[in-house]
Amino acid sequence: SLGHGSPVDARLGSFRAEWFRGRDVCDIGCNAGLLTASVARIYAVRSMTGLDIDAALVRRARTLLVPDGGVAPPPVAPPPAAAPT
């Protein structure tokens, strides 16, 4: 667990930077936005849009935004570098 009582999201270790860096990304089913915000911050996306059917979860996700339009530091640590395949 790293801050905020949130465990590291194991899915982050499966992602590759080239999938996200500098790209426009859409997370469909973003829930409360924790993974969405982490991906946006860690992988330096150009833009990130999170969509969810649950308005309460979208409101929670919006709390992760900061005034300059970016996202707050993720509540999870960056994944270890993936080994080349």
C-alpha positions in Angstrom: 0.0 0.0 0.0 1.3 3.4 -0.9 -0.4 6.4 0.6 -4.2 6.8 0.7 -4.4 3.2 1.8 -4.6 2.1 -1.8 -2.7 -1.0 -2.9 -0.6 -0.9 -6.1 -2.9 -1.8 -9.0 -1.4 -5.0 -10.5 -2.8 -4.0 -13.9 -0.2 -1.2 -14.2 2.6 -3.8 -14.5 1.0 -5.2 -17.6 0.9 -1.9 -19.5 3.6 -0.6 -21.9 4.5 3.0 -22.0 4.3 3.1 -25.8 0.6 2.3 -25.6 -0.2 5.5 -23.9 2.7 8.1 -24.0 1.6 11.2 -25.9 -1.7 9.7 -27.0 -5.4 10.5 -26.5 -6.8 7.8 -24.3 -10.3 6.8 -23.4 -11.1 4.5 -20.4 -14.5 3.0 -20.8 -15.8 1.9 -17.4 -13.4 4.0 -15.4 -15.2 3.5 -12.1 -13.8 6.1 -9.6 -10.9 6.9 -11.9 -8.0 5.7 -9.8 -6.5 3.5 -12.6 -7.4 6.1 -15.2 -5.6 8.9 -13.3 -2.6 6.7 -12.7 -2.3 5.8 -16.3 -2.6 9.5 -17.3 0.1 10.6 -14.9 2.5 7.7 -15.1 2.5 7.4 -18.9 2.2 11.1 -19.8 -0.8 10.8 -22.1 -1.8 13.7 -24.2 -5.4 13.5 -23.0 -7.4 11.1 -20.9 -11.2 10.7 -21.0 -12.9 8.4 -18.4 -16.4 7.2 -19.0 -18.7 5.4 -16.6 -22.4 4.7 -16.4 -22.4 5.4 -12.6 -22.7 9.2 -12.0 -21.5 8.8 -8.4 -18.3 7.1 -9.5 -17.8 9.9 -12.1 -18.2 12.5 -9.4 -15.5 10.6 -7.3 -13.2 10.5 -10.4 -13.5 14.2 -10.9 -12.0 14.8 -7.4 -8.7 13.5 -8.9 -8.5 16.5 -11.2 -6.4 19.5 -10.3 -7.1 23.2 -11.2 -4.6 23.3 -14.2 -6.6 20.5 -15.9 -4.2 17.8 -15.0 -4.6 14.9 -12.5 -3.4 14.7 -9.0 -0.4 12.3 -8.3 -1.7 8.8 -8.6 -2.4 7.0 -5.3 -0.4 4.0 -6.7 3.3 3.7 -7.5 4.6 3.4 -11.1 5.0 -0.1 -12.3 8.4 -1.7 -12.6 9.8 -1.4 -16.1 8.6 -4.3 -18.2 11.2 -6.6 -19.6 11.5 -6.4 -23.4 9.8 -9.2 -25.3 
